[in-house]
Amino acid sequence: MRIADDRLITIDLATKELRDCRLMKLARSNRRWIAGVCGGIAEWLGWSPFKVRLIYVLLSVLSVAFPGIVVYLVLWFLMPSKPRES
């Protein structure tokens, strides 16, 4: 029975983390390379910023780069900046 209890706790924590992640407002990250768009999306999804940047670059290259640049610029304009942590 102890194993089942641990599994329930693990599942409960995972769903709580997922719920907290989805309730977080989408905003540009302070951990940025250019404008923080990919970092902000990564924080919102709970993923590694490297993974999101890699996916973005691959999709941009495969779509002849122009649409990726336009989407990035639009998101840069529309996504609010996260307040700096002191």
N, C-alpha and C positions, 0 to 999 in steps of 0.2 A: 504493500500500500504506500510505502514511503516514496517509491519511484514514481507512482502515479501522481502523488502530491507535488513532487518536484517538477514534473512535466507540466502540470497545470499552472504552476507558478511561472515557469519559463514561458509558456504560451501567453499567459496574462501579461507578463512584462513586455513581450514582443508586440502584442496588440496595443498596449499602452504607448510604447515608443512610436509605433506607426501612427496612432491617433494624434499624439503630440506633434509629430512631424507634419502631419497634414493640416493641423490647426495653425501652425506657424505661418506667418505672412511671407509671401514670396518677395524677397528684396535682394538687391545686389550685395555681394559679400564684401567684407573688409579684407579678406584674404584674396586679393585680386592680382591678376597679371596685367590685364588691360583695364576693364571697367567693372569686373566682378560679376558679370552676368552668369558665366558658367559656374563660378563658385557659389553664387546664390541659388542657382537651380540645384546644385549638388547638396547644399545644406538643406534645402527644402525637401529633397527626395531622400536624404539620409545616405547619400552615396559619397564616394571619394571624388574630390574635385578633379583629380587626374583622369578618372574614368569618364566624367562628363565632358571634359575638354577633349579627350581622345575621340569620343563619339562625335562631338561637334566637328572636329577637324576632318574625320573620315567622311561624315555626311557632306560637309562643305566641298571637299575635294571630289567626291563622287558626283556632286551636282554642279560641277564646273565653278565652284566657289562663289559666284555672284549671289545666288539666293542666300547662302549662309552669311555673307557679309551684310546683306540687307536685313535679315532676321536679327542678327546681332545688334545692329544699329538701332532697330526698332525696339528691341528689348532693353537696350541701354537707355533709351529715352523714356520708355514706359515703366520700367521697374524702379521703385523708390530705393534710395540708398539706405542701408542699415545704419543706425546711429553708431558712432565709434564708441568702443568700450574703453573705459578709463582704467 
